[in-house]
Amino acid sequence: MVDEPNSPGPRPRPNRLAREQSPYLLQHAYNPVDWYPWGDEAFERARAEDRPIFLSIGYATCHWCHVMEHESFEDDAVAALLNDRFVSIKVDREERPDIDGVYMTVCQLMTKQGGWPLSIVMTPDKHPFFAGTYFPKHGAHGRIGLLELLPRLAGLWDERRADVEASGAAALEAVREIETQGFAAGPGDALDEATLARAYEELALRFDESQGGFGRAPKFPTPHQLLFLLRWHYRTGDARALEMVEKTLTQMRRGGIFDHVGYGFHRYSTDARWLVPHFEKMLYDQALLLMTYVELWRVTSNPDYRRVAEEVIEYVLRDLRGAEQAFYSAEDADSEGREGAFYVWTGEEFDGAVGMEGDEDVAANARRAFHIADRGNFADESTGLRTGENILHMRESVEELADLLGLEEDTLRSRLEQARQALLAARSKRERPLLDDKILTDWNGLMIAALAKAGRAFENPAIVDAAIAAACFVLENLRDSKGGVLHRYRAGDAAIAGGAADHAYLAWGFLELYTATFDPRWLEEAQVLCETLKERFWDPDGAGVFNAGADQTDVPVRQKDVYDGATPSANAVTWYVFTRLAQLTGSSTWLERSRVLGAALAAPVSKAPSAHTMSMVALDLVLGPSHEVVIVSAEASAPTLLDALNRGYRPRDAILFKRAGDEDHLRRLVRLATFVEQHEISGDGTAAAYVCSGFQCQRPTSDASEMLRLLG
């Protein structure tokens, strides 16, 4: 589903973007701007006609990208300036994160800020000499408008060419310098438990004691920070680390950042209270938050956290899973021409929907629970929401509210569910936000990992099956000819070379699938992806993995993703999967590769450990102590031993399952993990557990309690 042109009259002629698959590019296919996709055709024309390039980067569910399109790129006067003096290129940052990464770094160097839409003006040789983000058509509030800016930039190109070209070349050289210096080790850069402690202390200093989360508004979920804190709590017993995770995830679930009607989390909160969200919903947020709620449930056994995890799964399987059984990228913030319209309710709309149930108690309890007010329940008019509208949110737990209302908890839960179903039915008649229906390998890898974790934790085969179906789709439709994967699939078209994140995230998903199913196929596939990371992305002159493969020649600078942003860095996840693969297979090759990568990451990570919390997750696994548990059984499962291992939280332990008598299974598993070859079932034929550390194994036991004792 893509935006149609809104102007009345005859449909305008499409530009070159109409031949693309990206929903974001297709949104601009009927602009009067003579857009090109990123490619040789655009750069050859710019060189032939001696024109600068106007590069615009965004994504389909970006609110300010929509604003800039409607204000400027649909405007004939702006289009005339671009078409007369520039060659204009559109890039979907989700399709080409490697290109976006280079020019976002340029923007941050030039302006000390960044964001989308990203606006770059550069030479035909891809050297950027101007950078910014959103620009209105006309200047306002101290921000220059495109109608004033574009003639000035064209004048610079005509009158100060040497300065412009020198500035552009220097900008790219600065990006290269950052890449080189970032991995330059200094004294005292080794990563150890003290580094983990510093990461924890830095997060603790920024923690919002009142509302959870870190820092001030706007607040982002950053689940990888919480995954690290859970591991720090496990390592040290520090209660405050667990309190920070619980406070954050509890407040997020109660806040408007959570969709209380259809479930799932919005992108971020514009305020410190998690009340007013930026309403887009991203697949990667659902995946990473699902992992975090599952792990928190394992630590605490609190059913509220399991309930949230299951709500996220319900949303993803209902609204983000396609007929292909893989997962779409995102849902937009905008509908009906404005942000949040799909999600907010006036008091009258709320009463009309819930009142259809005909139960006054249901309506009254729901109004109280979700803080519905006739005048609206938030005050910030800058959000674009309207006076009198309500964002559903909660301030108490259901248990606390039931006590306040003098109700049984089950009674209140039942009434709130009745109200939710009525609201969901009413909302289904509204205009839905845009669904970005492209399938991205990296984000699917995260969701595969999350579903595999959840299915195993909750002992729910249907959830694991959903992960398997998505994994099979990716392997059948997005595998390239060299053993790696492509990045994007849409409408039958698989394209764009996969980056390091595609391979690392998908390997993570396959490793979690192995633990959930014990099918050697997933261990095999994870190893293939890790081999590809080593062969096509590894820096032969240093260490670490580049974002783009060695054969990706259209990227002006090959960057290395180290810092965690909205998603964990590709290098951090690569370090984690190399380490986990070494643990599961006993391979010295992967152990050494993990060691080298960890040493390379030491310099950038040690400068600010809390900005690299996925690297802290990997470091926690590297430092151990960790165990490998080999379960050997003549049956397809060993429920007593496996159920015992499935209880509780053991983030550093790895489990392998060896099925005696299944020759194909044995052959494949032993080829991957030779250290399990001599492990046998017990003398009386019952399943046996071998608890190993550093691949040195204890005597086998068939007693679950003894196995857990050996695990400490």
LOROKE-982686 format. One line per field, with one value per residue (C-alpha): residue in three letters; chain; x, y, z. Coordinates in steps of 0.5 Angstrom, whole numbers, always signed. Layout:
N
aa: [ALA_...] .
ch: [A_...] .
X: [X_...] .
Y: [Y_...] .
Z: [Z_...] .
This chain:
712
aa: [MET_VAL_ASP_GLU_PRO_ASN_SER_PRO_GLY_PRO_ARG_PRO_ARG_PRO_ASN_ARG_LEU_ALA_ARG_GLU_GLN_SER_PRO_TYR_LEU_LEU_GLN_HIS_ALA_TYR_ASN_PRO_VAL_ASP_TRP_TYR_PRO_TRP_GLY_ASP_GLU_ALA_PHE_GLU_ARG_ALA_ARG_ALA_GLU_ASP_ARG_PRO_ILE_PHE_LEU_SER_ILE_GLY_TYR_ALA_THR_CYS_HIS_TRP_CYS_HIS_VAL_MET_GLU_HIS_GLU_SER_PHE_GLU_ASP_ASP_ALA_VAL_ALA_ALA_LEU_LEU_ASN_ASP_ARG_PHE_VAL_SER_ILE_LYS_VAL_ASP_ARG_GLU_GLU_ARG_PRO_ASP_ILE_ASP_GLY_VAL_TYR_MET_THR_VAL_CYS_GLN_LEU_MET_THR_LYS_GLN_GLY_GLY_TRP_PRO_LEU_SER_ILE_VAL_MET_THR_PRO_ASP_LYS_HIS_PRO_PHE_PHE_ALA_GLY_THR_TYR_PHE_PRO_LYS_HIS_GLY_ALA_HIS_GLY_ARG_ILE_GLY_LEU_LEU_GLU_LEU_LEU_PRO_ARG_LEU_ALA_GLY_LEU_TRP_ASP_GLU_ARG_ARG_ALA_ASP_VAL_GLU_ALA_SER_GLY_ALA_ALA_ALA_LEU_GLU_ALA_VAL_ARG_GLU_ILE_GLU_THR_GLN_GLY_PHE_ALA_ALA_GLY_PRO_GLY_ASP_ALA_LEU_ASP_GLU_ALA_THR_LEU_ALA_ARG_ALA_TYR_GLU_GLU_LEU_ALA_LEU_ARG_PHE_ASP_GLU_SER_GLN_GLY_GLY_PHE_GLY_ARG_ALA_PRO_LYS_PHE_PRO_THR_PRO_HIS_GLN_LEU_LEU_PHE_LEU_LEU_ARG_TRP_HIS_TYR_ARG_THR_GLY_ASP_ALA_ARG_ALA_LEU_GLU_MET_VAL_GLU_LYS_THR_LEU_THR_GLN_MET_ARG_ARG_GLY_GLY_ILE_PHE_ASP_HIS_VAL_GLY_TYR_GLY_PHE_HIS_ARG_TYR_SER_THR_ASP_ALA_ARG_TRP_LEU_VAL_PRO_HIS_PHE_GLU_LYS_MET_LEU_TYR_ASP_GLN_ALA_LEU_LEU_LEU_MET_THR_TYR_VAL_GLU_LEU_TRP_ARG_VAL_THR_SER_ASN_PRO_ASP_TYR_ARG_ARG_VAL_ALA_GLU_GLU_VAL_ILE_GLU_TYR_VAL_LEU_ARG_ASP_LEU_ARG_GLY_ALA_GLU_GLN_ALA_PHE_TYR_SER_ALA_GLU_ASP_ALA_ASP_SER_GLU_GLY_ARG_GLU_GLY_ALA_PHE_TYR_VAL_TRP_THR_GLY_GLU_GLU_PHE_ASP_GLY_ALA_VAL_GLY_MET_GLU_GLY_ASP_GLU_ASP_VAL_ALA_ALA_ASN_ALA_ARG_ARG_ALA_PHE_HIS_ILE_ALA_ASP_ARG_GLY_ASN_PHE_ALA_ASP_GLU_SER_THR_GLY_LEU_ARG_THR_GLY_GLU_ASN_ILE_LEU_HIS_MET_ARG_GLU_SER_VAL_GLU_GLU_LEU_ALA_ASP_LEU_LEU_GLY_LEU_GLU_GLU_ASP_THR_LEU_ARG_SER_ARG_LEU_GLU_GLN_ALA_ARG_GLN_ALA_LEU_LEU_ALA_ALA_ARG_SER_LYS_ARG_GLU_ARG_PRO_LEU_LEU_ASP_ASP_LYS_ILE_LEU_THR_ASP_TRP_ASN_GLY_LEU_MET_ILE_ALA_ALA_LEU_ALA_LYS_ALA_GLY_ARG_ALA_PHE_GLU_ASN_PRO_ALA_ILE_VAL_ASP_ALA_ALA_ILE_ALA_ALA_ALA_CYS_PHE_VAL_LEU_GLU_ASN_LEU_ARG_ASP_SER_LYS_GLY_GLY_VAL_LEU_HIS_ARG_TYR_ARG_ALA_GLY_ASP_ALA_ALA_ILE_ALA_GLY_GLY_ALA_ALA_ASP_HIS_ALA_TYR_LEU_ALA_TRP_GLY_PHE_LEU_GLU_LEU_TYR_THR_ALA_THR_PHE_ASP_PRO_ARG_TRP_LEU_GLU_GLU_ALA_GLN_VAL_LEU_CYS_GLU_THR_LEU_LYS_GLU_ARG_PHE_TRP_ASP_PRO_ASP_GLY_ALA_GLY_VAL_PHE_ASN_ALA_GLY_ALA_ASP_GLN_THR_ASP_VAL_PRO_VAL_ARG_GLN_LYS_ASP_VAL_TYR_ASP_GLY_ALA_THR_PRO_SER_ALA_ASN_ALA_VAL_THR_TRP_TYR_VAL_PHE_THR_ARG_LEU_ALA_GLN_LEU_THR_GLY_SER_SER_THR_TRP_LEU_GLU_ARG_SER_ARG_VAL_LEU_GLY_ALA_ALA_LEU_ALA_ALA_PRO_VAL_SER_LYS_ALA_PRO_SER_ALA_HIS_THR_MET_SER_MET_VAL_ALA_LEU_ASP_LEU_VAL_LEU_GLY_PRO_SER_HIS_GLU_VAL_VAL_ILE_VAL_SER_ALA_GLU_ALA_SER_ALA_PRO_THR_LEU_LEU_ASP_ALA_LEU_ASN_ARG_GLY_TYR_ARG_PRO_ARG_ASP_ALA_ILE_LEU_PHE_LYS_ARG_ALA_GLY_ASP_GLU_ASP_HIS_LEU_ARG_ARG_LEU_VAL_ARG_LEU_ALA_THR_PHE_VAL_GLU_GLN_HIS_GLU_ILE_SER_GLY_ASP_GLY_THR_ALA_ALA_ALA_TYR_VAL_CYS_SER_GLY_PHE_GLN_CYS_GLN_ARG_PRO_THR_SER_ASP_ALA_SER_GLU_MET_LEU_ARG_LEU_LEU_GLY] .
ch: [A_A_A_A_A_A_A_A_A_A_A_A_A_A_A_A_A_A_A_A_A_A_A_A_A_A_A_A_A_A_A_A_A_A_A_A_A_A_A_A_A_A_A_A_A_A_A_A_A_A_A_A_A_A_A_A_A_A_A_A_A_A_A_A_A_A_A_A_A_A_A_A_A_A_A_A_A_A_A_A_A_A_A_A_A_A_A_A_A_A_A_A_A_A_A_A_A_A_A_A_A_A_A_A_A_A_A_A_A_A_A_A_A_A_A_A_A_A_A_A_A_A_A_A_A_A_A_A_A_A_A_A_A_A_A_A_A_A_A_A_A_A_A_A_A_A_A_A_A_A_A_A_A_A_A_A_A_A_A_A_A_A_A_A_A_A_A_A_A_A_A_A_A_A_A_A_A_A_A_A_A_A_A_A_A_A_A_A_A_A_A_A_A_A_A_A_A_A_A_A_A_A_A_A_A_A_A_A_A_A_A_A_A_A_A_A_A_A_A_A_A_A_A_A_A_A_A_A_A_A_A_A_A_A_A_A_A_A_A_A_A_A_A_A_A_A_A_A_A_A_A_A_A_A_A_A_A_A_A_A_A_A_A_A_A_A_A_A_A_A_A_A_A_A_A_A_A_A_A_A_A_A_A_A_A_A_A_A_A_A_A_A_A_A_A_A_A_A_A_A_A_A_A_A_A_A_A_A_A_A_A_A_A_A_A_A_A_A_A_A_A_A_A_A_A_A_A_A_A_A_A_A_A_A_A_A_A_A_A_A_A_A_A_A_A_A_A_A_A_A_A_A_A_A_A_A_A_A_A_A_A_A_A_A_A_A_A_A_A_A_A_A_A_A_A_A_A_A_A_A_A_A_A_A_A_A_A_A_A_A_A_A_A_A_A_A_A_A_A_A_A_A_A_A_A_A_A_A_A_A_A_A_A_A_A_A_A_A_A_A_A_A_A_A_A_A_A_A_A_A_A_A_A_A_A_A_A_A_A_A_A_A_A_A_A_A_A_A_A_A_A_A_A_A_A_A_A_A_A_A_A_A_A_A_A_A_A_A_A_A_A_A_A_A_A_A_A_A_A_A_A_A_A_A_A_A_A_A_A_A_A_A_A_A_A_A_A_A_A_A_A_A_A_A_A_A_A_A_A_A_A_A_A_A_A_A_A_A_A_A_A_A_A_A_A_A_A_A_A_A_A_A_A_A_A_A_A_A_A_A_A_A_A_A_A_A_A_A_A_A_A_A_A_A_A_A_A_A_A_A_A_A_A_A_A_A_A_A_A_A_A_A_A_A_A_A_A_A_A_A_A_A_A_A_A_A_A_A_A_A_A_A_A_A_A_A_A_A_A_A_A_A_A_A_A_A_A_A_A_A_A_A_A_A_A_A_A_A_A_A_A_A_A_A_A_A_A_A_A_A_A_A_A_A_A_A_A_A_A_A_A_A_A_A_A_A_A_A_A_A_A_A_A_A_A_A_A_A_A_A_A_A_A_A_A_A_A_A_A_A_A_A_A_A_A_A_A_A_A_A_A_A_A_A_A_A_A_A_A_A_A_A_A_A_A_A_A_A_A_A_A_A_A_A_A_A_A_A_A_A_A_A] .
X: [+0_+3_+1_-3_-2_-7_-8_-15_-15_-11_-6_+1_+6_+10_+18_+23_+21_+15_+19_+22_+20_+21_+14_+18_+20_+14_+11_+15_+13_+8_+12_+14_+21_+25_+27_+32_+34_+41_+45_+50_+44_+44_+51_+53_+47_+50_+57_+55_+51_+56_+50_+50_+46_+41_+40_+34_+34_+28_+23_+16_+14_+17_+13_+17_+19_+11_+11_+17_+14_+7_+10_+16_+17_+9_+10_+11_+16_+21_+21_+22_+28_+31_+29_+33_+39_+40_+40_+35_+36_+31_+34_+30_+35_+32_+34_+41_+43_+50_+49_+45_+50_+55_+51_+48_+55_+57_+51_+53_+60_+57_+51_+52_+45_+42_+35_+30_+29_+36_+38_+45_+48_+54_+58_+57_+63_+59_+63_+58_+58_+52_+48_+41_+35_+28_+27_+20_+18_+19_+23_+20_+22_+30_+30_+31_+26_+28_+26_+31_+36_+37_+38_+44_+47_+46_+50_+56_+56_+57_+61_+66_+67_+74_+72_+65_+69_+75_+69_+66_+72_+74_+68_+68_+76_+73_+68_+74_+78_+73_+73_+80_+81_+75_+79_+86_+87_+90_+93_+88_+83_+82_+75_+74_+69_+71_+68_+61_+61_+62_+57_+52_+54_+53_+46_+45_+47_+42_+36_+30_+27_+20_+18_+24_+28_+35_+35_+30_+25_+25_+25_+27_+26_+33_+32_+39_+41_+36_+38_+45_+42_+39_+46_+49_+44_+45_+52_+52_+46_+45_+38_+38_+40_+33_+29_+31_+29_+22_+21_+22_+18_+12_+12_+12_+7_+2_+4_+1_+8_+4_-2_-7_-12_-9_-2_+5_+10_+10_+17_+19_+16_+16_+15_+19_+13_+12_+5_+5_+9_+11_+6_+10_+11_+17_+18_+25_+22_+17_+23_+28_+22_+19_+26_+27_+20_+21_+28_+25_+19_+25_+28_+22_+16_+12_+6_+5_+11_+9_+3_+6_+10_+4_+1_+7_+7_-1_+0_+6_+3_-4_-1_+6_+6_+5_+2_+9_+10_+15_+15_+13_+18_+13_+6_+6_+5_+0_-7_-13_-7_-4_+0_-4_-11_-12_-10_-13_-20_-25_-29_-35_-32_-29_-36_-40_-35_-35_-42_-44_-43_-49_-46_-45_-40_-35_-35_-34_-28_-25_-26_-22_-17_-15_-16_-21_-23_-28_-23_-17_-12_-5_-3_+2_-1_+6_+4_-1_-6_-12_-16_-21_-17_-15_-9_-10_-6_-6_-2_-4_-3_-10_-9_-8_-14_-18_-17_-18_-25_-27_-27_-24_-18_-21_-27_-24_-19_-25_-29_-23_-22_-29_-28_-21_-25_-30_-25_-21_-28_-29_-22_-22_-27_-22_-17_-11_-4_+1_+4_+11_+10_+18_+21_+28_+33_+36_+29_+26_+33_+31_+24_+26_+30_+25_+20_+24_+26_+19_+16_+22_+21_+13_+13_+9_+10_+6_+10_+17_+13_+12_+19_+21_+16_+20_+26_+25_+22_+28_+32_+28_+27_+33_+39_+44_+49_+55_+52_+50_+43_+40_+37_+30_+24_+18_+12_+16_+22_+29_+34_+40_+46_+46_+50_+53_+47_+43_+48_+49_+42_+40_+45_+43_+36_+38_+42_+36_+32_+37_+36_+28_+28_+35_+35_+42_+39_+39_+46_+49_+45_+48_+55_+54_+52_+58_+63_+60_+61_+68_+69_+66_+65_+72_+77_+83_+87_+85_+79_+71_+66_+64_+57_+57_+61_+67_+63_+59_+62_+57_+58_+63_+66_+65_+63_+64_+57_+60_+55_+48_+43_+35_+38_+44_+51_+53_+59_+57_+52_+57_+61_+56_+54_+61_+62_+55_+57_+64_+60_+56_+61_+67_+70_+77_+76_+70_+73_+79_+75_+71_+77_+80_+74_+73_+80_+78_+72_+76_+78_+71_+67_+72_+71_+63_+61_+54_+53_+55_+51_+50_+57_+57_+52_+57_+63_+58_+58_+66_+68_+63_+63_+59_+57_+55_+50_+49_+43_+43_+37_+34_+28_+26_+26_+28_+23_+25_+32_+30_+24_+29_+34_+28_+26_+30_+34_+41_+44_+51_+49_+48_+45_+46_+41_+44_+39_+42_+40_+38_+44_+42_+42_+48_+52_+50_+51_+58_+60_+58_+60_+66_+66_+59_+61_+63_+57_+52_+46_+46_+47_+40_+38_+35_+37_+44_+46_+53_+55_+61_+65_+71_+69_+71_+65_+63_+61_+54_+47_+40_+38_+35_+37_+44_+45_+42_+47_+53_+51_+51] .
Y: [+0_+7_+14_+16_+23_+28_+33_+34_+33_+28_+23_+26_+22_+18_+19_+13_+11_+8_+2_+1_-4_+1_+3_+10_+11_+9_+14_+19_+16_+22_+28_+33_+32_+28_+23_+18_+12_+11_+8_+9_+13_+19_+20_+19_+24_+29_+28_+29_+36_+38_+39_+38_+32_+33_+27_+26_+20_+17_+12_+10_+11_+17_+23_+29_+25_+26_+33_+35_+31_+34_+41_+41_+35_+35_+43_+45_+51_+47_+41_+46_+49_+41_+39_+45_+46_+39_+31_+29_+22_+19_+13_+9_+8_+2_-1_+2_+3_+3_+9_+13_+11_+15_+21_+21_+21_+27_+31_+30_+32_+39_+40_+37_+34_+29_+25_+24_+26_+27_+32_+32_+36_+33_+33_+27_+24_+23_+28_+32_+39_+41_+37_+38_+34_+37_+44_+47_+50_+57_+59_+60_+60_+61_+55_+57_+54_+50_+56_+60_+55_+51_+57_+59_+52_+52_+59_+56_+50_+55_+61_+57_+50_+49_+51_+46_+40_+41_+41_+35_+31_+33_+31_+24_+24_+26_+20_+15_+18_+16_+9_+9_+12_+9_+2_+5_+1_+5_+3_+0_-1_-9_-11_-14_-15_-7_-5_-9_-5_+2_+0_-1_+5_+10_+7_+8_+15_+17_+13_+16_+14_+16_+14_+9_+9_+13_+21_+26_+26_+24_+17_+11_+4_+1_-6_-8_-4_-8_-14_-12_-10_-17_-20_-15_-17_-25_-24_-20_-20_-13_-11_-4_-7_-11_-5_-1_-6_-7_+0_+1_-4_-3_+4_+3_-2_+3_+9_+11_+8_+2_+1_-1_-3_-7_-8_-7_-1_+5_+8_+13_+17_+25_+26_+23_+20_+15_+18_+22_+17_+18_+13_+9_+2_-2_-9_-9_-5_-11_-16_-13_-11_-18_-21_-17_-18_-26_-25_-21_-26_-32_-28_-26_-31_-25_-27_-19_-20_-26_-23_-17_-21_-25_-19_-17_-23_-23_-16_-18_-25_-21_-14_-15_-22_-23_-29_-31_-32_-27_-20_-13_-8_-2_+1_+9_+14_+18_+17_+21_+26_+27_+23_+19_+20_+12_+11_+17_+18_+23_+22_+21_+16_+12_+12_+10_+4_+2_+3_-1_-7_-4_-5_+1_-2_-4_+3_+6_+2_+3_+10_+10_+5_+9_+16_+18_+25_+29_+35_+30_+27_+31_+38_+38_+41_+41_+34_+35_+32_+35_+38_+34_+27_+22_+17_+11_+10_+7_+9_+3_-4_-8_-11_-4_-1_-7_-6_+2_+0_-6_-11_-18_-17_-23_-19_-12_-16_-19_-12_-9_-14_-13_-6_-7_-12_-6_-1_-6_-7_+1_+2_-3_+2_+7_+9_+5_+8_+6_-1_-2_-9_-10_-16_-14_-20_-17_-15_-21_-24_-21_-23_-30_-30_-27_-32_-37_-35_-34_-40_-44_-40_-41_-48_-46_-50_-45_-39_-43_-45_-38_-37_-43_-41_-34_-37_-42_-36_-32_-38_-40_-33_-29_-33_-31_-35_-34_-37_-31_-27_-21_-15_-14_-18_-15_-17_-23_-19_-20_-15_-11_-15_-17_-13_-15_-14_-18_-24_-23_-22_-28_-32_-30_-32_-39_-40_-39_-43_-49_-48_-48_-54_-58_-59_-59_-55_-48_-49_-51_-45_-40_-43_-41_-34_-33_-36_-31_-25_-28_-28_-22_-17_-18_-12_-16_-10_-9_-13_-12_-13_-7_-6_-7_-13_-12_-13_-7_-2_+4_+6_+12_+9_+2_+4_-1_-1_-1_+4_+1_+6_+4_-3_-7_-6_-11_-12_-13_-18_-21_-22_-25_-30_-32_-33_-37_-41_-43_-45_-49_-53_-53_-50_-46_-42_-39_-38_-35_-30_-28_-26_-22_-18_-17_-14_-10_-7_-6_+1_+4_+1_+2_+10_+9_+2_+4_+6_-1_-5_-11_-11_-12_-17_-21_-19_-22_-29_-28_-27_-33_-37_-41_-48_-53_-58_-64_-68_-75_-79_-85_-81_-75_-71_-72_-68_-69_-66_-61_-58_-57_-53_-49_-46_-40_-35_-38_-33_-36_-43_-47_-53_-59_-65_-71_-76_-83_-88_-82_-83_-77_-73_-76_-75_-67_-66_-69_-65_-59_-60_-66_-66_-69_-75_-80_-78_-84_-85_-88_-95_-97_-93_-87_-80_-77_-70_-68_-61_-58_-52_-50_-57_-61_-65_-68_-75_-76_-76_-78_-74_-67_-64_-67_-63_-57_-57_-58_-52_-48] .
Z: [+0_-2_-2_-8_-11_-7_-12_-16_-24_-28_-25_-26_-30_-26_-25_-25_-18_-20_-23_-16_-10_-4_-1_+1_-6_-9_-5_-9_-16_-18_-15_-20_-18_-23_-18_-20_-15_-13_-19_-24_-29_-24_-23_-30_-32_-26_-29_-37_-35_-30_-24_-17_-14_-9_-5_+0_+5_+9_+10_+9_+16_+17_+19_+17_+11_+9_+11_+7_+1_+2_+3_-2_-7_-9_-10_-18_-16_-11_-17_-22_-18_-17_-24_-27_-23_-20_-21_-15_-12_-7_-2_+3_+9_+11_+4_+4_+11_+8_+4_+10_+15_+11_+10_+16_+19_+14_+17_+24_+23_+19_+23_+30_+29_+25_+23_+17_+12_+11_+6_+2_-3_-7_-13_-18_-15_-8_-5_+0_+1_+4_+9_+13_+15_+14_+10_+9_+3_+6_+11_+18_+25_+24_+19_+11_+6_+0_-5_-1_+0_-7_-11_-6_-7_-14_-14_-10_-15_-21_-17_-12_-15_-13_-5_-6_-9_-4_+2_-1_-1_+6_+9_+6_+8_+15_+15_+13_+19_+24_+21_+22_+29_+32_+32_+34_+41_+47_+53_+58_+53_+55_+56_+63_+68_+70_+63_+65_+72_+68_+63_+69_+73_+67_+66_+73_+73_+67_+70_+71_+78_+77_+70_+68_+62_+61_+60_+58_+53_+48_+51_+46_+48_+47_+50_+49_+55_+59_+56_+59_+66_+66_+65_+70_+75_+74_+75_+81_+84_+84_+86_+83_+76_+76_+79_+73_+68_+72_+72_+65_+62_+67_+66_+58_+58_+62_+58_+51_+48_+48_+44_+49_+44_+38_+42_+40_+42_+38_+36_+42_+47_+46_+53_+59_+62_+56_+55_+48_+43_+36_+33_+28_+30_+28_+27_+30_+37_+37_+37_+42_+47_+46_+48_+54_+57_+56_+59_+65_+66_+66_+72_+76_+74_+74_+70_+68_+64_+60_+59_+55_+51_+49_+47_+43_+39_+38_+35_+30_+28_+26_+23_+21_+18_+11_+7_+6_+13_+14_+17_+14_+17_+20_+20_+19_+25_+20_+17_+15_+14_+21_+26_+31_+28_+28_+35_+39_+42_+44_+50_+45_+41_+46_+50_+43_+42_+49_+50_+45_+50_+53_+60_+64_+69_+63_+60_+67_+69_+62_+62_+69_+67_+61_+64_+59_+59_+55_+55_+53_+57_+55_+54_+49_+42_+39_+37_+32_+36_+37_+43_+46_+44_+49_+49_+52_+58_+65_+71_+76_+75_+74_+81_+84_+80_+82_+89_+88_+85_+90_+85_+84_+79_+74_+74_+72_+67_+64_+63_+60_+55_+53_+52_+49_+44_+43_+41_+37_+33_+32_+30_+25_+21_+21_+15_+17_+17_+11_+12_+10_+7_+5_+8_+11_+13_+19_+22_+21_+24_+30_+30_+29_+35_+39_+37_+38_+45_+47_+44_+48_+55_+54_+52_+46_+39_+35_+37_+35_+29_+27_+27_+23_+18_+17_+17_+12_+8_+8_+6_+0_-2_+0_-1_-6_-10_-5_+1_+4_+4_+0_+4_+2_-1_-4_-8_-11_-12_-8_-9_-5_-3_+5_+9_+16_+20_+15_+16_+24_+26_+22_+25_+32_+30_+27_+34_+38_+33_+35_+42_+41_+37_+37_+29_+27_+21_+24_+27_+20_+17_+23_+21_+14_+15_+20_+15_+10_+15_+16_+8_+6_+11_+15_+15_+13_+15_+22_+25_+25_+20_+15_+14_+7_+3_-1_-7_-5_-10_-10_-3_-2_+5_+8_+15_+21_+25_+33_+37_+39_+36_+35_+34_+36_+32_+27_+30_+37_+34_+30_+37_+40_+35_+34_+41_+42_+36_+39_+45_+42_+37_+41_+35_+36_+30_+32_+39_+36_+31_+37_+41_+35_+34_+42_+42_+36_+39_+46_+44_+42_+47_+53_+51_+53_+55_+56_+49_+47_+51_+46_+46_+54_+53_+48_+53_+59_+55_+53_+61_+63_+67_+62_+61_+55_+57_+52_+53_+50_+49_+45_+44_+41_+47_+55_+58_+65_+64_+58_+63_+68_+64_+61_+68_+70_+67_+65_+59_+59_+58_+52_+51_+45_+44_+41_+39_+40_+34_+29_+24_+20_+26_+29_+23_+22_+30_+31_+24_+27_+35_+35_+42_+43_+39_+45_+49_+50_+54_+61_+62_+63_+57_+60_+58_+60_+62_+61_+64_+61_+62_+57_+53_+59_+61_+68_+69_+66_+70_+69_+75_+74_+81_+80_+73_+76_+82_+77_+73_+80] .
